[in-house]
C-alpha cells in the first residue's frame, strides 16, 4: 500500500483571503507593525524635555526629533504604496519593518541630537513602508465577506495606538531612560518580522514602470509645504517659510499637471478636477486605491 500523499496550499496570491490560522498570524503581524509605527509618532512628544536636557539642546532644536519622523512618512507614503503594486505589498511591508527596527536601534544608541534626528528620518521611511501597504495587505488577508471587520480591526489598532502613546511613554519614562522608548521596538520588530515572513499574503503585481517623476514631485511638494508651515512657528524663519511654501505650491502645480493624464496616478487628481460623482472621479478613486489593480 502506497503512503498517502500530502498536498500543501499554493504559495501564489490568495483568491479570497488566507486560511486559518495563517490569517490570524498575518493580521497580528500587520497590527503589531502598525501599532509600533503609530506609537513612535506620539510617544516621543513626552520625552522631548528629557532628550533636550541630555543633549543640551534648545526646545526648538529638539522638536525636530518629532518633525523628522512625520516629514519622512509624508514624503514617501504614496510613492511606496505605488511601489507595492509593482514589487508586491508583502515586500514593501517587510522592508519597511526591517528599516524601522534597525533605525529604532540607531535612535536608542544616538550620541547626539543630530544623529537622533537622522535616525528618526530613516525610522520614518520604514514606518511609511509599513503604513503605505497595510490596508492592501488587510484586503488580501481576510475574505471579502469579512473585509469590513478587518478594516475595523485595523482602524481600532491605529486609534488605540495613537491614544495610548502618551500613557505608554509616561510609564516607560517613569522606570527607564528615554532611549528605551526606541529600544523596545527592536525585539518587537524582530518578532513581527519573523511572523510577517511566514504569514503575510503574496499579492499580484502590476507590470508597469515606476513613476519616478511623480514620486519626486510628490515628495518635493509635501515636504516643502510641511516644512514651510512648521517654519512659520518661528518668527525669524518667516521669509524662509514663505519661500518653502511658494516652492511647494509650484511643485504641486507641476505634480497635478503630471498626474492628471496618467491611468494610475499617485494622487487621484481627477477627483478634484471632475468631481467624485462622475465616472472620471470614480475611476480615479478606483484606479488609485492600493490593491485595486491587476496585472
N, C-alpha and C positions, 0 to 999 in steps of 0.2 A: 504494500500500500504506500503510495507516494505521500510525502508530507504536504499538509495543506499550505497553499500559497497565501502570503500576506501582502495586501496591497496598501500603499501609502497614498495620501492625497497629493494631487499635483501641486508643485511649488509655484505654479503660474498665478496670475491675478485672480482673486476670488470673484465668483459670479454674483453672489448675494451674501456678502459678509463672510466672516470667519467662523469656523466650527468652534463649539465649546469643548475644552476650556481655553483654547488659544485666544478666543475673542476676549475673555476676561483679562488674560495676561496683556494683550495688546492695549486694551483701554486703560489698564493700570500703568503701562509704560507711558502712554500719551498723557494721562493725568499727572503722573509724577513729573514729567518734563515740563508741562505747562505750569504746574504749581511752583517749581523752582524758578522758572523764568519770570513769573509774575511776582513772586515774593521778593526777588532781588531788585525789583523796581521800586519797592516800598520800604523794605527793612533798613536800607542804608540811610534813609532820612533821619531815623532815630539816632544813628551812630555818628552823624556829621560833627557834632561838638567834640566827641572823643577823637575822631580822625583828625580834625583841625588842631586839637591840642597836642596830639602825639607828633604830628609833623610840623608844628609851629607855623601853621598856615592861617590865613585870614578866612572868615566865613565865606567871602565872595569867591575865594580860590577853591575852597573845599566843596562848594556846590557843584563843581564840575565832575565830582565823583558820581553824582546823580545824572547830570546833564549828558555826560559822555555815553552812559548806558542807553538812555532814552533816544539820543540822537542816532546812535548806531542802529538801533532797532528800526527807527523810522526810515532811514535812507535805503535800507536793503530789504525791507519786509516784502513788498510786492515783487521786486526782481527775483527774490528767492522762491516765491510762490510760482512765478512763471518758470523758473529753472526746474522746479519739481515736476512740472508737466513734461519736461523734456528728458530728465535723467531719472525720474521716479521720486515720489514723495518720501518713500522709505529712506532713500539715500540722503536726501536733504535733511530729514529729521535726525538721522543717526550722526551725520557730520556735524549738525548744529549741537547735538548733545555732547559730542566729543570736544568740540571747541569750547563750549560753555563750561564743561568740567575742568579742562586744563586752564582756562582763563580764571576760573574760581580759585584754583591753586595759586596762580600768579597773583591774584588780588590778596590772598591771605599772606603771601610772603613779600609783598611790595615794600621796598625800603624807603621810598619817597612818595610824595603826593603825585608827582608826575608819572611815576611808574604805576601807581594805583589807577590813575585816570586812563592810561594807555591800556592797562589790563581790563578795565571796565569797558572800553571800546570793543576790545576783542570779545569780551563776555557778551556784550550786546549783539554782536554779529552772530554768535552762537545761539542766543535767545531768539533772534529773528528767524534763524533756520528752524527752530522748534515751532514758533508761533505761526509761521507762514503756511505750514502744511498740516497743522493739527486738525483743522476742520475737514480737509480732504481725507486724511487718514481715518478719521471717525466715520466718514461716509463709507469707506471700503471695509471697515471693521465690523459694523453692525448690518444686519439685513435691512432692506428697505422698510419693512413694516415696523422696525424698532428705531428708525432714524431719529424721530422726534425725541425719544428717550435718550439716545446717545448725545444729541445736541444739548439737551437739558443737563446731562451729567457734565459735559464739557463746560457749559456756561456756569454751572454751580462751582466747579473747581476754580475757574477764573475769579468769580466773585468772592468766594471764600478765601482764596489766597490773598487777594488784594485787601480784604477786610482784616485778616489775621496778621498781616505783615507787621504792623507796628507792635502788636502784642507779643508776637514771637521774638521780634528784635529786642524788646524790653526784657523779656525773660532770659534771652541769651546774654545780654549785656549785664544782667544782674549777677551772673555767675562766671562770666568769661570776658576776654577782650573782644573788641570789635572784629578782629581778624577771624574769629570763629563764625561770624555771620557768612563769610565766604568759604571757610574751610569745611563747614558741614555739607556744602554742596558736593565735595569730592567723593566721599563714599556713596552718597545718594546718587550722584551722577553715574558712578561705575555700575551700581546695581541696576539703574534704569537702562543703561546701555546694554547690559547683558540680557535684560528682559526684551528690549527692543530688537536685538539681533535675532532672537528666536521667535518673536511673536508678531511684529508689525507686518502688515499685509504688503505683498507685492502689488503694484498697480501698473496699468497700461501706460505706455509712454507715447508722446506725440512726436513724430519725426518732422521737426521744423527747426530752422536756425534760431539761435538765441538772439534776443532783441537787445544788443549791446548799447545802441544809441539811446533807446528808450530808457534803459536802466540807468545810464549816465545822466540823462536829463532829469529823470525822476529823483535820483539821489541829490543832484545839484539843486533842484527846485525846493524840495522839502528840507534839505539840510540847511540851505541859506535862509529860508523863511523861519525855521525854528530857531536857528542861531541868532538871527536878527531880532526876533521877538524876545528872546532871552536877554539879549544885549540891551534892550530898551529899559530893563530894570536898573541899569547903571547909567546915571545921568551923563557921566564923562564919555560914555561909549555911544551916545545917541547918533552922532554922524556916521559912525561905522555901522550901526544897526540899520539906519536908513539905506545905506548903500547895499547891505546884505539883502534887505527886503526887496529893494528895487531890482537887484540882480536875480533874486529868486522869482519875482514876478515875470521878468523877461524870459528866464528859462522855463517857467510854467507855460508861457505862451508858445514857446518852441515845442514843449512837450505835447501840448494839445494839438498843434499842427502835425506833429509826427505820429501821434497815436490815433487820431481820428479816422484815417483811411484804413487802418490795419484791421484784419479779421480777428486777431486775438490780442487786443491791446492790454498793456499793464493796468491802465485805468480806463473804465468804460466811458470815454468822453461822450459817446453817442447818447448816453442817458441825459447829460446836461444840455446837449445841443438839440436833440429831437424830442426829449421828454420820455419818461419811463412808461407812458401809457400807450405809445405807438409801437409798431413792430420793430423799428430800429432800436428803440430803447430796450425792449425786452430781449432782443437778440444780443445787444451789448452786454446786458447783465448775465445772460445765459452763457455766452462765449467766454466771459472773463472770470467766471466762477471756477475756483480750484477743483479739479477733478471732473469738470463738466464736458471736456472734450475727449475725443477718441482718436487714435491713430488710424 
